[in-house]
Amino acid sequence: MKNVFLPPLLFRLIIGFTLITGLLSVWIDPEPQLAQANTPTRRVNAAYFNGDMGYSNMSVFWFGQVDNTNNYVDVRVGYNDESLQIRTSTFDRRLWYNTSLASNPNPAALTEGDAVTLYLDLNHNGGSTPDTDDYQFTTQLNWWEARNNYQAVYQGNHANWAAITLPYATTTNWRGNAPNDDTDDRGWVSTITIPFSSLGLSGPPPKGSIWGMGMVLHDQDRNGDTTIADKNWPETLDKNLPNTWGELAFGMPTYTPPSATVEGTTTIRHKRDGAIVTDAHIGGDTVCGDTYAPNFFNGWGDANYAGSDHLNIQNQGDVADWPCFSKMYVSFPLDKLPEHKKIISAELILHQFGGSNPSQAKPSLMQVLTVKDAWDESSITWNNAPLAVENVAAAEVDVIQDFPGWPGVPTVWDVSYAVAEAYKNGTPLHLALYEADWAYHSGKYFVSAETGDWNAAARPTLKITWGEPAFIMDVTPAVQHIKPGDVTTYTVLIHHSDEFNPIITLDVAAPAPDLDLTLSPLTATSSGSQATLTLTDNHPSSFSSGVWYTIPFTATGGGMVQTTTAKLLLNGQQLYLPITIK
């Protein structure tokens, strides 16, 4: 067995290597990337509203920890035709803000206190310095004073950040004893509303558009104490390196079933056909973290409920009640699926048996988010649970007034998009479930995988319908690297069964005006047919920036469509590194 050992690399992506006389040749993006290779790109898919933005239906994500020193925050995101809105709910034991800013404005001091900073990259073009399409919005908590001096906006200038003025609005509020004292509090909230017109746009970006986005949670528990580290989303964020930020997508992701003939449906459930499905809930259980009352900051975030036969999902608008909040995690193995198939559809099914105070509760929109990292049921907690990669589905869960009997009331989420991604990557399906409710008593109780075999039908279930693709399109190589003015080629190969007769039409789209693309031939008439894409770069030889391009290919035939992509790196740099082979 050969093991290749490399020094740590702080670069975006290694795209190929060649062994030569004790050296490893690698191509890299010249712009430094602080993200580790195993850190996924985190994204929030913002909910769209045709009118007022409903708090409970906004998309939600989170980061941070909760204890006597550290802070945690839920972030809600939504947009309508006029503006983008970000709402934060921060768990914070000691609230502090700078009262002197009311009469002595100092934007640079806004991060020295309880505050949040939002970063936006409108063109999602990354880069190693803030550009003019990059914005920074900082909001500090305050009490009765006017908001003007407790908010500031900056714009990139190709080197750093410059303070600017543009119309937008912020509000803050808090729950607890009071800011700026030595008595424990519960937390604080903020709302940031940014009109698209203030960013030079006539309206919202088209659905599916992606901006770069990052957030930083600042914390100060007393005057002059700036020792508490910021909390970042994504965790690798550097405010001066837009290529380390996460992503903001406009609208929820959609899944278009591939062109395939249905061949079967696989049901995955704990103990069914030997499957091991693990689940857990973290937070306050169904008793609002009663074990840790009245302080809650002294261990609530480290509570583990391994072996629980029930799962609670709960959130609400009143940040004072965060001890009642609860998330759910579940992992399904996908090794029972046959190889080389197409995912046509997938459903997550949970069975509900009750909830918090049904007489006063309201329906909840429960959200499903993907998770990359595995977790251990015996040790997962609010503070160490893996962060979500992106929100992918939502379903309304009603209130159960009268229990109908086992297995309970099923709720179904369409998780086709998430399953297709996990199947493609050869990984289990890791999911988190949470909500963005405003109402009190929002908890909804579900049966866990730990329930007895007598109630096996109520365990979390994944139903996947899969099939055989009518034809397959492959593009090689998957990645090319070129210099300005270069010409390179990709090969498109079509495979299909003998029974498939229609002519297949090929198409490719240029990802940028600086690239000329010629595909020939434009049809495939038999299995094994090939086409060649010739790509010419039109940048001047003096162009030195590193740029990634994604090239989309489409094949259409018999009323069916297949798509794939290839990558192109312009101005990659080649390094030769020592290699050790054992």
C-alpha positions in Angstrom: 0.0 0.0 0.0 1.4 3.4 -0.9 0.7 6.5 1.3 1.5 9.9 -0.1 2.4 12.5 2.6 2.1 16.2 1.7 2.8 19.3 3.8 -0.3 21.3 4.7 -1.5 23.5 1.9 -3.5 26.7 2.3 -4.7 26.8 -1.3 -8.1 26.5 -2.8 -7.8 23.3 -4.7 -5.3 20.8 -6.0 -6.5 19.8 -9.4 -4.0 17.3 -10.6 -0.6 15.7 -9.9 2.2 14.0 -11.6 5.0 12.0 -9.9 8.4 13.0 -11.2 11.8 12.0 -9.6 10.8 12.4 -6.0 8.7 15.5 -6.6 4.9 15.9 -6.7 3.7 18.4 -9.3 0.5 20.2 -8.3 -1.6 22.9 -9.8 -3.1 25.4 -7.4 -5.2 28.6 -7.5 -2.8 31.5 -6.9 -5.2 33.2 -4.5 -4.7 31.9 -0.9 -7.6 30.1 0.8 -7.7 29.7 4.5 -10.4 27.0 4.4 -9.3 23.5 5.1 -9.8 21.0 2.3 -12.5 19.1 4.2 -14.5 22.2 5.1 -17.6 22.4 2.9 -18.9 25.6 1.4 -21.7 26.7 3.7 -24.8 28.2 2.1 -28.1 29.6 3.2 -30.9 29.4 0.6 -33.0 32.5 1.4 -36.8 32.1 1.5 -38.7 34.4 -0.9 -41.8 36.3 0.2 -44.3 37.9 -2.0 -45.0 40.8 0.4 -44.2 40.9 4.1 -41.5 38.6 5.3 -42.9 36.1 7.7 -40.5 35.5 10.6 -41.5 31.9 11.1 -41.0 31.0 7.4 -37.5 32.6 7.0 -34.6 30.3 6.3 -32.5 29.5 9.4 -28.9 28.6 10.1 -26.7 28.9 13.2 -23.2 29.0 14.6 -21.4 29.6 17.9 -21.6 27.9 21.4 -23.5 28.7 24.6 -21.8 28.8 28.0 -20.7 31.3 30.6 -18.4 33.1 28.1 -19.2 32.1 24.6 -22.3 33.1 22.5 -24.5 31.3 20.0 -26.7 32.8 17.3 -29.7 31.7 15.2 -29.8 33.5 11.9 -33.0 33.9 9.9 -32.8 35.0 6.2 -35.5 36.1 3.8 -36.1 38.5 0.9 -39.0 40.0 -1.1 -39.1 42.2 -4.2 -37.8 45.2 -2.2 -35.2 44.1 0.3 -33.0 41.5 1.9 -33.6 40.9 5.6 -31.3 39.2 8.2 -32.5 38.5 11.7 -30.3 37.3 14.5 -31.1 35.8 17.9 -28.1 35.6 20.2 -27.8 33.6 23.4 -25.6 35.9 25.7 -25.2 35.8 29.5 -23.9 39.3 29.9 -25.1 42.1 27.6 -22.9 45.1 27.0 -22.9 48.0 24.5 -21.0 51.3 24.2 -23.3 54.0 25.6 -20.8 56.7 24.5 -21.5 56.1 20.9 -24.8 57.8 21.2 -23.1 61.2 21.4 -19.6 60.3 20.0 -20.0 58.2 16.8 -17.1 55.9 16.1 -17.9 53.2 13.5 -14.6 51.5 14.2 -15.7 50.8 17.8 -18.9 49.0 16.8 -17.3 45.6 17.0 -16.2 46.3 20.6 -19.5 45.3 22.2 -22.3 42.9 21.5 -22.6 43.2 17.7 -23.0 41.3 14.5 -21.3 42.0 11.2 -22.8 40.9 7.8 -20.6 40.5 4.7 -22.0 40.4 1.2 -20.2 39.8 -2.1 -22.8 40.7 -4.8 -20.9 39.2 -7.7 -19.8 36.1 -5.8 -16.4 36.5 -7.4 -14.3 35.9 -4.2 -10.9 37.4 -4.4 -8.1 38.1 -1.9 -9.1 41.7 -1.2 -12.5 43.4 -0.7 -13.8 44.7 -4.0 -16.4 47.4 -4.8 -19.1 44.7 -5.0 -18.3 43.7 -1.4 -20.2 45.2 1.5 -19.8 45.1 5.3 -22.8 45.9 7.6 -22.1 46.1 11.4 -24.8 46.4 14.0 -24.3 46.9 17.7 -26.8 46.3 20.4 -28.2 49.4 22.1 -31.2 50.3 24.4 -33.2 53.6 24.1 -30.7 55.6 22.0 -31.2 56.4 18.3 -29.9 53.7 16.0 -27.8 55.9 13.7 -24.6 55.7 15.6 -24.9 52.0 16.3 -24.7 50.8 12.7 -22.2 51.3 9.9 -21.7 50.1 6.4 -18.4 49.7 4.5 -17.6 49.0 0.9 -14.5 47.3 -0.6 -12.0 49.5 -2.5 -9.8 46.8 -4.0 -7.5 46.8 -1.0 -9.5 47.3 2.2 -12.8 48.6 3.6 -14.0 52.2 3.3 -16.9 53.7 5.3 -19.8 54.7 3.1 -23.4 55.9 3.5 -26.4 54.1 2.0 -30.0 53.7 3.1 -30.8 50.6 5.2 -32.3 49.9 8.6 -31.4 48.1 11.8 -33.2 47.4 15.0 -32.1 45.6 18.2 -33.7 44.4 21.4 -32.7 42.4 24.4 -34.1 40.0 27.1 -32.8 39.8 30.6 -32.1 42.1 33.5 -30.5 45.0 31.6 -27.4 45.6 29.5 -24.2 47.0 31.1 -24.6 45.5 34.5 -23.3 42.4 36.4 -26.5 40.5 36.4 -27.1 37.6 34.0 -29.3 38.1 31.0 -30.7 35.8 28.3 -29.7 37.3 25.0 -30.4 39.9 22.3 -31.8 40.2 18.8 -31.2 42.3 15.7 -32.9 42.9 12.4 -31.0 44.2 9.3 -33.1 45.3 6.3 -31.2 46.2 3.1 -33.1 47.6 0.2 -31.9 46.2 -3.1 -32.0 49.7 -4.5 -29.4 50.7 -1.9 -27.0 48.2 -3.6 -27.6 49.6 -7.0 -30.1 46.9 -8.0 -33.6 47.4 -9.5 -35.0 44.4 -7.6 -34.0 41.1 -6.2 -31.5 38.9 -8.1 -33.1 36.2 -10.2 -34.0 33.0 -8.3 -31.0 30.7 -8.1 -28.5 33.6 -8.0 -25.7 33.3 -5.5 -23.9 36.0 -3.5 -21.0 35.5 -1.2 -22.0 35.9 2.4 -20.4 35.8 5.8 -21.3 36.7 9.4 -19.3 37.5 12.5 -20.7 37.5 16.1 -18.9 39.9 18.4 -19.1 39.7 22.2 -18.1 41.9 25.1 -19.3 41.1 28.6 -18.0 44.2 30.4 -16.4 47.6 29.6 -12.9 47.2 28.2 -13.0 43.4 28.0 -12.3 42.5 24.4 -10.8 39.1 25.0 -13.7 37.0 23.9 -13.0 35.6 20.4 -15.4 36.4 17.5 -17.6 33.6 16.2 -17.5 33.3 12.4 -19.8 31.8 9.7 -18.4 30.0 7.9 -15.8 29.1 10.5 -13.0 29.8 8.1 -14.1 33.4 7.3 -11.5 36.1 7.0 -13.2 39.5 6.5 -10.5 40.6 4.1 -10.6 37.5 2.0 -14.0 37.2 0.2 -13.0 33.8 -1.1 -13.3 32.5 2.5 -16.9 33.5 2.9 -20.0 31.3 2.6 -22.9 31.7 0.2 -26.3 33.3 0.0 -28.6 31.8 -2.6 -31.9 33.4 -3.5 -34.7 30.9 -3.3 -34.8 27.3 -2.2 -32.9 24.7 -4.3 -35.0 22.7 -6.8 -34.4 19.1 -7.9 -35.1 18.1 -11.4 -35.4 14.3 -11.6 -32.9 12.9 -14.1 -34.0 11.1 -17.3 -34.2 7.5 -16.0 -36.4 4.5 -16.0 -37.7 3.6 -12.5 -36.2 0.3 -11.4 -36.9 0.2 -7.6 -37.5 1.9 -4.3 -35.3 1.4 -1.3 -36.7 2.0 2.2 -34.0 2.7 4.9 -35.0 2.5 8.5 -33.2 1.5 11.7 -32.8 -2.3 11.9 -34.6 -2.8 8.6 -32.4 -5.1 6.5 -29.6 -4.5 9.0 -29.5 -0.7 8.5 -28.1 1.4 11.4 -29.9 4.7 11.5 -28.8 7.1 14.2 -30.6 10.1 15.5 -30.4 12.6 18.4 -31.9 15.8 19.6 -29.9 18.5 21.3 -30.9 21.5 23.4 -33.6 21.6 26.0 -35.3 18.2 25.4 -39.1 18.5 26.0 -38.5 20.1 29.5 -36.7 23.3 28.5 -33.4 22.1 29.9 -34.9 21.9 33.4 -31.7 20.2 34.7 -29.7 23.3 34.2 -32.2 25.9 35.6 -32.1 28.6 36.6 -28.6 29.6 35.1 -28.7 27.4 32.0 -25.3 28.8 30.8 -23.6 26.3 33.1 -24.1 23.1 31.1 -27.2 23.3 28.9 -25.1 23.6 25.8 -23.2 20.3 26.7 -26.3 18.2 27.4 -26.5 14.9 25.6 -29.7 12.7 25.3 -28.3 9.5 23.9 -30.9 6.7 23.8 -33.9 9.0 23.8 -37.0 7.4 22.3 -38.4 10.8 21.3 -37.1 13.8 19.3 -38.1 17.5 19.8 -37.7 20.3 17.3 -38.4 23.7 18.7 -37.5 27.4 18.4 -39.3 30.7 18.9 -39.0 34.5 18.6 -38.5 35.2 22.3 -34.8 34.7 22.8 -35.3 34.6 26.6 -36.8 31.1 26.1 -33.8 29.6 24.3 -33.5 26.9 27.0 -36.6 25.3 25.3 -35.0 25.3 21.9 -34.2 21.9 20.3 -32.7 20.6 17.1 -32.7 17.1 15.6 -29.9 15.2 13.8 -30.3 12.0 11.8 -28.0 9.9 9.6 -29.0 7.3 7.1 -26.6 4.9 5.4 -27.0 4.7 1.6 -25.0 1.5 1.1 -28.2 -0.4 0.4 -28.6 1.5 -2.9 -27.3 -0.2 -6.0 -24.3 1.5 -7.7 -24.4 3.6 -10.8 -28.1 4.5 -10.6 -30.0 7.8 -10.8 -31.9 9.2 -7.8 -35.5 9.9 -9.1 -37.0 11.0 -5.7 -36.4 10.7 -2.0 -38.7 11.2 1.0 -37.8 11.7 4.7 -40.7 10.5 6.9 -41.0 11.3 10.7 -43.9 10.3 12.9 -45.2 12.9 15.3 -47.0 12.0 18.5 -47.4 15.3 20.4 -46.0 18.7 21.1 -45.6 21.6 23.5 -48.9 22.8 25.1 -51.2 21.8 22.2 -54.0 24.1 23.3 -51.9 27.2 22.5 -49.5 25.9 19.9 -49.6 26.7 16.2 -48.4 24.8 13.1 -44.6 25.0 12.4 -42.5 25.1 9.2 -39.8 22.5 9.9 -36.7 22.9 7.9 -34.2 20.2 6.8 -30.5 21.0 6.4 -27.7 18.9 5.1 -24.6 18.2 7.3 -21.3 17.0 6.0 -19.6 15.7 9.1 -20.5 12.5 11.0 -21.4 12.8 14.7 -21.6 10.4 17.6 -25.0 9.9 19.3 -23.4 9.3 22.6 -21.6 12.7 22.7 -23.4 15.1 20.3 -24.5 18.3 22.0 -25.7 21.8 21.1 -22.1 23.1 21.4 -20.3 20.4 19.4 -22.9 19.4 16.8 -21.6 19.9 13.2 -22.8 23.0 11.4 -25.2 22.7 8.5 -24.0 22.9 4.9 -27.3 24.3 3.5 -31.1 24.2 4.0 -32.7 22.0 1.4 -36.4 21.3 2.3 -39.3 22.4 4.5 -42.7 21.0 5.5 -45.5 22.3 7.7 -46.1 20.2 10.8 -49.5 20.7 12.4 -50.5 20.6 16.1 -51.7 17.3 17.5 -54.6 18.1 19.8 -55.6 14.4 20.3 -53.2 11.6 19.9 -54.5 9.3 17.1 -52.5 6.3 18.2 -49.3 4.7 17.1 -47.3 5.0 14.9 -48.4 8.7 15.1 -48.9 11.3 12.4 -46.4 11.2 9.5 -44.8 14.3 8.1 -43.0 14.0 4.7 -40.1 16.1 3.4 -38.8 16.0 -0.2 -35.1 15.4 0.3 -34.4 14.3 -3.3 -31.8 17.0 -3.8 -29.9 16.0 -0.6 -30.0 12.3 -1.3 -28.8 12.7 -4.9 -25.8 14.8 -3.6 -24.9 12.3 -0.9 -25.3 9.3 -3.3 -23.1 11.0 -5.9 -20.4 11.7 -3.3 -20.6 8.2 -1.9 -21.4 9.3 1.7 -24.2 8.6 4.2 -27.0 11.2 4.3 -26.5 13.4 7.4 -29.4 15.8 8.1 -30.3 18.4 10.8 -33.9 19.6 11.4 -34.7 22.9 13.0 -37.3 25.7 12.6 -37.6 29.5 12.7 -40.9 29.8 14.6 -42.1 33.0 16.2 -44.8 31.5 18.4 -44.4 30.1 21.9 -45.1 26.4 22.5 -43.6 25.5 19.0 -42.1 22.2 20.0 -43.2 19.2 17.9 -42.4 15.7 19.2 -41.4 12.8 16.9 -40.6 9.1 17.4 -36.9 8.3 17.4 -34.9 5.3 16.0 -34.6 4.1 19.6 -38.3 3.3 19.9 -39.1 -0.4 20.5 -39.5 -2.9 17.7 -43.3 -2.9 18.4 -43.3 0.7 16.9 -40.7 0.2 14.2 -42.9 1.7 11.5 -42.7 5.1 13.4 -38.9 5.2 13.2 -37.3 7.9 11.0 -37.6 6.5 7.4 -36.0 7.4 4.1 -37.7 6.2 0.9 -35.6 6.5 -2.2 -36.8 5.8 -5.8 -34.0 5.1 -8.2 -33.5 4.0 -11.8 -31.3 3.4 -14.8 -30.4 6.4 -16.9 -31.5 6.3 -20.5 -28.1 7.6 -21.5 -25.0 8.9 -19.8 -22.8 11.8 -20.7 -19.2 11.9 -19.5 -16.8 14.9 -20.0 -13.0 14.4 -19.7 -10.9 15.7 -18.2 -13.0 17.0 -15.3 -10.6 19.9 -14.9 -8.2 21.8 -17.2 -5.7 24.5 -16.4 -4.6 27.1 -18.9 -2.8 30.5 -19.3 -4.2 33.6 -21.0 -4.6 33.1 -24.7 -4.3 29.3 -24.5 -6.5 26.8 -26.4 -7.6 23.5 -24.7 -10.0 20.7 -25.4 -12.5 18.5 -23.5 -14.0 15.2 -24.8 -17.7 14.5 -24.5 -18.6 10.7 -24.5 -22.2 9.4 -24.8 -23.2 5.9 -23.6 -26.7 4.4 -23.9 -28.4 1.0 -24.1 -29.0 -0.8 -27.3 -32.7 -0.2 -26.9 -32.3 3.6 -26.9 -32.6 4.9 -30.5 -33.2 8.7 -30.5 -30.5 11.0 -31.8 -28.9 12.9 -28.9 -28.3 16.6 -29.3 -25.3 18.2 -27.5 -24.9 21.7 -26.2 -22.5 23.7 -24.1 -22.7 27.2 -22.7 -19.8 29.7 -22.3 -19.5 30.6 -18.6 -17.9 34.0 -19.5 -17.6 36.3 -22.5 -13.8 35.9 -22.4 -14.0 32.3 -23.5 -14.8 31.1 -27.0 -16.3 27.6 -27.2 -16.8 25.3 -30.2 -18.4 21.9 -29.8 -18.3 19.4 -32.7 -20.2 17.3 -33.7 -23.4 18.5 -32.1 -25.2 15.2 -32.2 -24.5 11.6 -31.0 -26.1 8.8 -33.0 -24.8 5.7 -31.3 -23.4 4.6 -28.0 -19.7 5.5 -27.7 -20.1 8.6 -29.8 -17.7 11.4 -29.0 -17.6 15.1 -29.4 -14.8 17.6 -28.9 -15.1 20.9 -27.1 -12.4 23.4 -28.2 -12.0 26.3 -25.8 -10.1 29.4 -26.5 -9.2 32.0 -23.8 -9.3 35.7 -25.0 -7.6 37.3 -22.0 -4.5 39.4 -22.8 -1.2 37.8 -21.8 -0.8 40.5 -19.1 -3.9 39.2 -17.2 -2.6 37.7 -14.0 -5.6 36.9 -11.8 -6.6 33.4 -11.0 -10.1 32.5 -12.2 -12.3 29.4 -11.9 -14.9 28.7 -14.5 -17.6 26.0 -14.5 -18.6 24.9 -18.0 -22.2 23.4 -18.3 -22.9 20.6 -20.8 -26.3 19.4 -21.8 -27.4 16.3 -23.8 -31.0 16.0 -25.0 -32.7 13.0 -26.6 -35.9 11.0 -26.5 -37.5 13.7 -24.3 -34.8 13.2 -21.7 -32.0 15.5 -20.6 -28.7 14.9 -18.9 -26.4 17.6 -17.6 -22.9 17.7 -16.3 -20.1 20.3 -15.8 -16.3 20.6 -16.2 -13.9 23.0 -14.5 -11.4 25.4 -16.0 -8.6 27.1 -14.0 -7.1 30.2 -15.6 -3.6 31.2 -14.3 -3.1 28.2 -12.0 0.4 28.0 -10.6 2.5 24.8 -10.7 4.5 23.8 -7.6 6.9 20.9 -7.0 6.6 19.4 -3.5 8.6 16.7 -1.8 6.9 13.3 -1.8 7.4 10.3 0.5 6.1 6.9 -0.6 5.8 4.1 1.9 
